[in-house]
Amino acid sequence: MPNHIMQGKIDMPLFRDFVPKFIRPWIYLFFAFVFQLSDSVYLVSANQMASTTILTHEDVMMCGFFALVGVNMPFPLLFRLKFRFKNKQMLLVCAVCILLCNVLALHVTSMPLLCVMCYLAGFCKLWGTFECMSNIQLWLTPERDFSIFFPFLYILVLGDIQCNELFGTYIDYYYDWHYMNYLLMALLSVVTLILVTSTKMFHFMKQLPLYGVDWLGGLLWSALLLELIYIFNYGEYYNWWDGEKIRHVTYAAIVTAYFCIGRMRHIRHPFISPAAWKYKRLWPMLALFFASELLSASPNVLQNALVGGILHFDVLHTANFTVFMIIGIIVGCFFTLEWVNRMHFSYVRLLFIGFATLVVYQIHLYFLVSPDVNIELFYFPTFLRSFGYTIVFCALTIYLEEMMPFEHFFHGLFIVGIVRTGLGMAIGSAIYSYGLRYAIADNLARFGTGSNAPDFMQAVTLMSIKQCYGWTAIIGCIFLLLILLFDTPPVRYTFKKIPYWNVLGRRMKKAYRNVALEEE
């Protein structure tokens, strides 16, 4: 236990006096763990949910993408919300809202209503997590150093994603998809009970009204992102632009993008500041995030086709992959912490290591494709993939904070979230799905039909999976060479610190006064 907690040097005034100080940050961590574990519709249960409802697999995935977009939307608003509401109010609203969404998800069959619920649950998920983590930042890093804060944060965020999948897999196997909602309803009820009985209303400064917030702009950006995700999520289902729905959504996305950009450029206080898009290293960073999402999306299609369609491993065996994913996340976060904060080495070398392990995963799977491979041989490449993705995720976020001033940093998180939260995964899965389908059709056309159709189709599918891994590995190697061309200076020896809340409060109060004067 850190000495500054044991000695009572850090106070967390949200809690009532009878709650011991040394367990208060752990309660916050429990809250954050539950918030990050929560959704309204759980993607790990997509197949089972689709088989027991009128929804298709693509419908369930789209609900999950609504939740991911909801997670990304609050970033520009987080400090406005923090300075408007009290701690207990925010945490209670988030817990109760997600709890109600989980309850309603068991009974609602309307696709539009499910999507709205998932969006709200995602919004509250990030809002609640931010409130918890912002209150224990001094416990995690008394120096207020982002290079320490983010690796610990992403152990929670990325680790919770895998815990969600692990819990959901075992629950689906032994029970059914409803019980995942029951589990989260129970956990959220515990969070609500603790908040009601053990906390009090607290706010460290005078509350500032939500004045001048571009709510319409936020909705427009949400609509644009969801329209783009819709195209790639349903593309295979509706035969891409040969289908009428995909063409209509594409036209709608173009119109929405026009209004998003026009509104951003012409109103005083847009949802996303135009200045946030003008940092010269932002676009290369978006390309790096997109590349990491593409390399990380191959297991969603290729590995699943291999272990499920060819090797016929059951879900309990494949759940072991999640354990190695969690180990890779923990090791990757601590490796990033050691590399950036203590050894002060270059970001380029760290990113090269992260992308190199992602490429090694593709190469490893290329040689692993076989009809009689043991499941244990998948454990190490799974660890490598998780390790590399975590390094890229952490390193780029830390670099984003170093690159942008604090007033634009959360706008920057929203911008990179467009790629890394939903859209990148949707595009990656669509590319691999199309690529695998094309490779199978091409190989069938080349080699015709065999005398033993099942064995022939298995051989063709294995060959196609191998080809897709091979092309991914080649493209990944080319991308690694491009990374070496970047001339990025080494990380600073003195990192920017997280500002004190009272400093941010004074800035927010001054900005609010300026907005009020402009409106008058």
Secondary structure as UniProt FT lines:
FT   HELIX           3..6
FT   TURN            7..8
FT   TURN            13..14
FT   TURN            17..18
FT   HELIX           21..23
FT   HELIX           24..37
FT   HELIX           43..45
FT   HELIX           46..52
FT   HELIX           57..72
FT   TURN            73..74
FT   HELIX           75..77
FT   HELIX           78..82
FT   TURN            83..84
FT   HELIX           87..105
FT   TURN            106..107
FT   HELIX           111..135
FT   HELIX           137..140
FT   TURN            142..143
FT   HELIX           146..174
FT   HELIX           178..198
FT   HELIX           215..234
FT   TURN            235..239
FT   HELIX           240..242
FT   HELIX           244..266
FT   HELIX           274..277
FT   TURN            280..281
FT   HELIX           282..298
FT   HELIX           299..303
FT   HELIX           305..310
FT   HELIX           315..337
FT   HELIX           338..342
FT   HELIX           347..368
FT   TURN            371..372
FT   HELIX           375..378
FT   HELIX           379..403
FT   HELIX           406..418
FT   HELIX           419..423
FT   HELIX           424..447
FT   HELIX           453..483
FT   TURN            484..485
FT   HELIX           501..519
//
